[in-house]
Amino acid sequence: MIQNIEDLTQARETAAAEMKSYDCRVLVCSGTGCIATGSNKIHQLFQELIADDPAIDLQFAPHDAAEHDGPKVGVHKTGCQGFCELGPLVRIQKGDRTVQYVKVQPEDVKEIYEHTILGSDVIERLLYQKGEKKYVQPEDIPFIAKQTRIVLENCGKLDAESLDEYLAAGGFKALEKAMFQMDRDQVIEEIDKSGLRGRGGGGFPAGKKWKQVARQKDPIRYVVCNGDEGDPGAFMDGSVMEGDPFKLIEGMMIAAYAVRSSDGYIYVRAEYPMSVARLRHAIALLEERGLLGDNILGSDFSFHMHINRGAGAFVCGEGSALTASIEGNRGMPRVKPPRTVEKGLWERPTVLNNVETYANVPKIILQGADWYRTIGTAGSPGTKTFSLTGAIENTGLIEVPMGSTLREIIFDIGGGLKNGSTFKAVQIGGPSGGCLTEEHLDVPLDFDSVKKYNAIIGSGGMVVMGQDTCMVEVARFFMSFTQRESCGKCTPCREGTKRMLEILERIVNGQGKLEDIDTLEELAKMIQSMALCGLGKSAPLPVLSTLATFRDEYVEHIVDKRCRAKQCTALRRYVINPAFCKGCSKCARNCPVNAISGVVKKPYTIDSNKCIKCGACKENCAFDAIYIEA
């Protein structure tokens, strides 16, 4: 049990000494992406292989101490190492040297064991390679080297389920400092001075929110974490909850101490079962060791934590809908004021921040607001995590200073587009965000700058698109998502998004009219000004941003009945190239509607009026004679 500062210091020193005693640590990425590609099997194989060697002292976690004369090897599951495109990922750590292996397969485990764990050889075919250069250490890989990690500092380096490893890395030093070297007002002032803004999308100053809760007369206050990450293509918060749950909890505890709260709730989307499991495990460990519960570290500060699983509704990412869901009610936004800082959970003053916001807090308390402000921009200090997805070479999880440009993120860190494709746009901020294009590549990404271009930072989802992407279809996809996820409480969002979706579907089906563009803009502005909640107000942004930058594609769909990206099925025109056609008749035989005619050994033709655009002809042509006309 850790009952006071002395016990905490001793536990930290013991854990650090244990960490240093390892001769080798095998760090297997156990983020969701790597698990999907088989990392659990690889972890198991390492355990079995090393356990069978009588000369090796196998340790599964720092607390598994055993008497043994052989080399001490630890096999650990870490959080997301970031390089999701190249999983399963394995790091072999010996002293100050770490070898990063990518695309590790079960058949590679024995070779890694014999050459890198027992020996000092590096298996070059498993290294990350860019051009002719191969990279051994993860810090040297451009994808990682160009990042600034605060929130993700421990992800990929520590056993995500080990409290001892977190303590060894300095865990709970920030809580200790806040409780015994600062008073509550000083803690709040430090967060306010740092300029930390909510990373959930709104960008509201965290310190200001804490101040508003602290000055409420109601003695019962709550601290709530929004882990309901529902944006398509976003997985930042999930990765933090999976990879460094103790840091999130420590940040929440500091907030609770500052505003005099004794109960905290983490609201996690049900689609994140691993996040739920690791958070529950972390809470159980902390309660067992005395770092959660009553009279923490021998003080008068008591704090209890609870996990709530969301039911998968996107609208529950909105503050008032989230608190309603925790209470057991239907997750629907309410009219404001009062705001959550005044009447939040069970109508009590509530600090509500997202995962990334809380994960920034320990570092700010330890190193100070002035240090934090040296990173990022004046209006948006610190870093931001992003999930890179789409047509990009290096998909994965990154963290960069606020104010970084799209060019730095997409080309320097992300490695550019796949297969040499040309960059077209990036959807940022999810279904509530907008599209940025080539002309925005050098615009600094912060909360305020992107608003000028009908976009928002949002939670940090970033979908990169090449020239084969139809921007009208992109707008239709996000509007479909938003309309489907509308709670239906307010008419502008419920009916407005439905009408916008109907128009967009007509356009991609080749049935649009020019006046539809004006109607879309009119509806979008109406929803923005009249919707009840922030999610509703931002729902039209994907349409507005694509209309602003890709209006010509909308016009082409309507006037020319043409999709230049060849993605809209109804606008495709299949054509047979007579120069390549051998007259084999295979296409005609595979056509389900008899739209193809001709004479054997002579070029065939497709009747566009009969063609249903199924693509069977193109798929079955052995001579690549059939193409889609743009």
N, C-alpha and C positions, 0 to 999 in steps of 0.2 A: 504493500500500500504506500502511496505517496501522500503524506499527510501535511507536509510543510515544504518550504523552500529547500531546506537541507536535503530532504528525501528526493526532491526533484533533481537537484544538482547531482546527488550521488547516482541516481538512476541514469541521468544523462552521461555521466563520466563512465559508468559501467558499460553502457550500451556503446559508447564511442570506442572504448578499449576492445570490446568484443568485435566491433567492425574492423578495427585495425589488425586483429589477430588472424583474419582470413588470409590464406595464401592465394586463393582464387575465388572470385564470385562469378557465377553464371547468371546473367540477367536476361530472362526470357520475357519478351514483351507480351503482356496479357491484356492489352487494350482490346476492345471489341473487334476492331479490324483484323488484328493478328490472330485472335482466337478463331475468327471466321475462316482463316487460311491454314489453321492447324497448329497453332502455337501450344495449345494444351498438350497435345500428343508429344511434341518436342520436349516440353518441360518434363513430362512423365518419363520419356526415354533417358534424359540426362540423369534423373533421379535413380532410375533402375541401373543404368550403366555404372554410375559412380558408386552406388551402394554395394554393388557386386564386387568391387575392387577392395580387397582387405587392406591395401596400403593407403587408402584414402579415408579421411575422417569427413564424412558427408554431413553437412549442416543444412537444414531446411530453413532456418531462421536464426537470428542472433541468439535467441533464448534457448536453443537446442544444444546446450553445452554437453559435451561428452568427453571422457578421458580417452585420448588416442594419441599415438606417437606420429602418425603420418601427416601429410599435408592436409590442411583444413580447407575444404571446398564448400561453398554455399551455393545452393540452387534456388533462385528466387523468381517469383512472378512480379514484374514491374508494371507500372502504368504505361500508358501510350508513349512510345519513344518518338512518335511524330511522323516517321517515314512510312505512312500507311500503304503507299503504292508498292512498297518493296517487302512487305511482310511475308512470312514470319521473320521477326527481327530478334537477334541474339547478340548480347554484349558479353565479352569475356574480360573481366577486370582483374588485373594482377598489379598490385601496388598502384603506381601513378599512371600505368598504361592501360588503356581500354581499347579492345579490338571490336569494331562494329561489323557484324555479319548481316547480310540481307538475303532474302528469299531462301532461308534455311529450310531444308526438307528433312524428314525423318532419317533418310539414308545418309545424311551429312553428320548426324550426331556423333557417331563413333569416330569419324575422322577428326572432328573438332576436339573430342575428348583426348585422342591420342596425340594430336599435333599441337594444339594450342593450350589445353588445360594441363596435360602432363608435361608437355614440352613448351617451346617458345616460338614455334613456327606459325606463320600466318597463311591461311588458305586463301590464295589470291582470287580464285573463282567466286568466292562468297563475299568479296569486298564490293563496296559501292564503286562504280566506275562511271566517269564522265569523260567522254572522248577517249583519249589514250591514258588518262590518269586514273589511278586507283587510290582510294582513301582508306587508311587503316583506322584511325581514331575518329569517333563521331564528331568531335569538335572541329575537325578539319574539313568535313563535308560542307560545301557551300550552303546547302539547305539548312544546316544547323548553325554554321559559323556566322551567318548573317542575321541571326535572331538575337533578341535580348529577352532572356527568360527570367521572369519574376514569379508569375502564377505557375508556370510549368517547370520551375526550377528543379523540383524533385522527380518529376515524371520521367520514367525511364532509368532513374538512378537508384531508387529505393524500392524495397519490397512494399507494395501498396497495402499489405495487410499487417505489417509489422509496426507496432507502436515503438518498439525499441530502436528500429532504424530511423524513425522520425525524430525520436529524442536524440539519437546520436548526431543527427544533422542540425541540431539546435532547436528542435521542436519545443514549443511552449515557453521559449525565452521571451517572446513578445507578450504573452499573457502574464508571465511573471513580472516583467517590467511595468506593464499597465497597472497591475494590481498593487505593487509594492513600491514603485518609484514615481508613480503619477496618480493624481486624483482623477475622478471620473470626468470632470470638466476639461482637464488637460488632455485626456485621451480623445475626447470629441473635438477639441480645438486642433489637435495634431492632424486628425483625419480631415477636418475642414481646411486647414492650412495647406495640406498636400494637394488639394484640388481634385481628389479622387471623385470621378463621376460614375454613376451607375452604368455597369457594362451590359445591362440587359437590353439596351436599345434606346431608352429615353435620355440617358446622359444627365440625369438630375444629380446635383452634388450630394455625395453620401454624407458628408459632415453636416450639411444643412438639414438633411432628413433626420439625422441622429439628434441634432439640437432641438428640432421641433417635437420629437418624442420625449426627450428628457425634460422639457419644460411643461409637459402636460400634468395636470393636477391628479389625474387618476393614478393611484399607486401600482396598479397592475399593468404591466407592459409586456409585449411579446416581441421576440426576434424571429423573423421568418425568412427562409431562403427559397428563392424561386429557382428550382431546378427542372422546370417544365419546359424543356427545350424542344419546341415543336416545329421549328423552321426546316423545310426541306433542304438537305445539304449541310446542316449544322450539327456538330458533335463536340463542340468545345467544352461545354459545361459537363456533359456526360464523361468526357475524358478526365476532367479534373476530379469529379466525384469518384471515378474508378481508380485513378492513378495517385491521388494525394488527398484522401478523405480527411486526414488529420489536420491539414492546413485549413481546409474549409471550416471544420469544426472550431479550430482555434480562432479564426477570424470572427465567427459567430459568437464565441465566448467573450471576446474582447468587446464586441458591440453590446452584448447583454450586460457585461460589467459596467460599461459606460452609461447605459440608459436605465440601469437598475431593473433588469428583467430576470426572471427566474425560470422561464420556459422558452424553448426554441423549437421551431418546426422546420423540417426540410421537406419541401414539396417536390417529389421526383416523378417524372412521367413513368407510367407502368411499363413502357417499352424499353426502359433501362434496368433490367433485372440485376445486372452486375453492379450498377451504381447502388441500388437498394441494398444488395447483399453486403457490399464492402462498407457502406455507411453504417449498417446495423452492426457489423463486426467491429468497426472502429468505436462506435458508441459503447458496445458491450465491454471492450477492452478498457476504455477510459473509465467506465463505471467501476469495473473490477479493480483498477489501480487507484481509484479515488480522485481522478482528475475531472470527473463529472459527477454531479449529485449535490449533496449538502456540504456546506462549509469547506469549499475547495481550498486546498493548501492552507488549511487551518484558519481561514478568514470567515467573514460573515456572508461571503458571496456563495450563493447556491444556484445551480443551473441544471435543468433537466432537458434532454433533447428527445424529440419524437420524429418519426418518419411517416409521411403521408404519400401514398401513391396516387398519382393522377389517373384519370380514366381515359386519357388520350385526346382530350378536347383542346384544340389550339388556343381557344379563347381564355383558357385557364392560365395562360401566361400573363394576362392582365391582372393587376393587383387585386382589385375588389372581387373579381371572379375567382381568383386563386383562394383568397381567404374564405369566400363562401363555400368553396369546395372542401376545404379543410374542416369547416363546421358541419359538413355532411349535407349541405344544400346543393342545388344545381348551380354549376359555375356560370354565373351571368354577371356582367358588369353592372354597377349601379351609378346613379347620378352623383356627381361630386360638385361642391363639397357636401359632407365632410370627407376628407382624404384619409388614407390609411394611417397617417401619422397621428390623426386625432381619434378616429374610430375605424380600426382595422379588424383584426381577428377578434371575434366575439365582442365587437364594438369597443375594444380597448386600444390604446395607442400602440402602434406596431411599426417596428423597423422592418421594412421589406426591401431586400436587395437580392441580386442574383448571385450565383455561385462564384463567378469571376471577381465580382466586387469584394465579397468577403475574403477571397483568397489573396487579395492584395493587402489586406489590413495588417497581418503579422509583420510583413517586411517594412511597411510604412512606420509602424510603431518602433521596430528595432532600429532602423536606419534614419528615421526622421523625415519630416515633410520636405525639408530643403533638399535632401538627397533625391526624393521622389520627383521633385519638380525639375531636376536636371535631365529627366527623361521625358520625351514627348514634346508637346507644344505648350505654350503659355495657357491657352484655353482648355487644352485636353492633356494634362500631364499623364505620365506613366506609359504603360504598354497596352496592347490589345491582342487578344488571341483571335485567330481566324482559322476556319476550316477551309482548306483549298480542295475544291472538287471540280468536276467537269473535264474539259478537254485539255488538261494541263499535265505536263510531264511528271511532276512530283506532287501527287495528291497527298494530303496529310494535315497535321495539326501544327500551327506555327504561332509564334508570339513575337511581335515587333513593336518598336516605339510608335506611339501616336504621331501622326504626321508623316509616316512612311508613305511612299507613293505606290500606286498600282504597278508601275514599271519595276520597282525594286522587288515587290512581292511576287509578281507573276513571272518575271524573267530572271531575276537574280536568285531568288529563293525557290520559286516554283519550277525553274528550268525551262520556261517557255511552253509553248503548246506542243501537244503530241504530234508526231509524224510530220513535223515542219509546217503545220497548219498556220494560217494567218490569224492573228488575234482580231476578234470582232467586238466583243463586249464582255462585261462581267456583271452578273447580277449580285448585288450586295445588299444585305439586310433582309434576305428571304422574301416571303410573299408580301411583306410590308415595306420592302425596299424598292430599289430601282436599278436601272441599267446604266453603267458607265462605259464609255467607248474609248477609242484610241486617242481622241482629243483630251481625255481626262487622265491619261496615263501618268502625267507628272503633277496632278493635283494632290496635295497632302491629304491623307485620310484622317480626319478627325471629326468630332461630333458636329461641328459647325460648318466646315467647308463643303461637305457633300450635300448638305441641304439645298445649296444653290442649284444643284443639278437634279432635283426631284428624286433624291436618294437619301438613305440613312445608313449609318454604320450598323445599326441593329445589334443583334447579339454576336454577329461576326461570321455568318455564313457567306461564302464567296464561291459562286459558280462561274467558272471561266468558259467562254464560248468561242468557237472558231467560226469560219465563214460558212460552214455547213449548218448553221443554226438559223432557224426562221424566227425573227424577233416578234412577229405577230403571234406565232404559236407559243412563244415564251410568255407573252402577256396573257394569252388564253389559259395556259397551264396554271399560272399563279392566281389568276382570277377564279379559275375553277376551284383551286384549293381554298381560297379565301371565302368564296361563296358557300362551299361545302362546310366550312368550319364556323360560319357565322352563327352566333347563338340565337339570332332571330328576335332579340328583344326590341331593337329599334328599327323603324321602317327604312330609313335611308340606307343602312347597311344590308338589311334583309332583302329588300326589293331592288335597291340600286345595284348591288353587285350581281343580282340575278339578271337584270336587264343588260348590264354590261357584258356578262358572260354570253348571253344570247346573241348579242351583236357580234362579239368576237368569233363565236362559232359560225355565224353566217359568213363572216369574212374569210375564215380559213377553209370554208366549204365552197368558196367561189360564188356566194350569193349576196355579197355585200353591196352597199350603195355608198356613193361619196358622202352623202349627208350623215352616214353612220359615224364618220370621224368626228364631226361636230357634236353629235349626240353623245359619243363616248366622253369627250372633253367636258360637256355640260354635266353629265351624270357624275363624272369623277369629282368635279369641283363641288357639286352638291353634297356628295358623300363626305368629302373632306371637311366641309364646314358644318355638317349637321349630324354626323354619326355620334353615338353616345360615348364610345371609348376610343382609346388611342389606336387599337388594332383596326377598328372600323375606319377611322380617319386616314390611316395610312394604306388601306387596302387598294386604292386606285393608283398608288405610286408606280407599280410596274407598267401600267398602261400609259400614264402620263410621261414617264421617262422614255419609253419606246416610241411614243408619238413624237416627242421632241427631237429624238435623234435618228429615228428610222421611219419617218412619215412616208418616205418614198416606197417602203415595202408594203405599207398599208394600201397605198394608191395602186401599186402593181397588182396586189391581190384582188382589188375591187375592179379596176379598169381593164387591166391586161389579163386577168384570170391566170396569173403567173406567180409562182413561188420560187424566187431565185435560189433558195437553199434546197429546193426539191424535197421538202419535208412534209408539206401539206398534201395528203393523199389525193384529195378531190381535185387538186390543181396539177397533178402530174400528167404528163403526156408521154406515153411510151411510143418510141419510134424505132423502126428497124433500119439499120444502116445497110443499104443494098450492096455496098462494097465488101462487107464482111459476111453477109447472109449467103449460106451455101444451098438454101432451099431444101433443108432436111425435113421440114414440116413438123419438127418436134414442138415448136412453140404453138402451132395451131392445134396439135393434139392435146397439149396441156391447158389450153385456154378454156375456162369453164363456161364462157358465154359465146363462144364461136365468133370472137371479134377479129380473128386473124385468118386471112385467106391468101391463096397463092397457088402456084404450080410447082411441083417437086423439081428441084435442081435450079429453080429460079427464085429471085428475092421475093419474100413475102411482105405483106403490108398489114398494118393494124388500123381498124376502124375506131377512131377516137370516140365516136358517138355510142358505140357498143361497149367499149373498154370500161371495166369496173376498177381498174388500177390495182389489181390484186398482186401484180408483180410475178406471177407464176412463169410467164414467158421469159422474163429476164433471168430468173433464177435457174431455169433449165436450159438456157442457150449455151451450147458448148463452144461457140465461136465469138462470144462477147459482141454479138451484132445488135443487141437491143440496149438502148440507153434511154434515160429520162431527159426530155428536152426542158431546159429551164425557161 
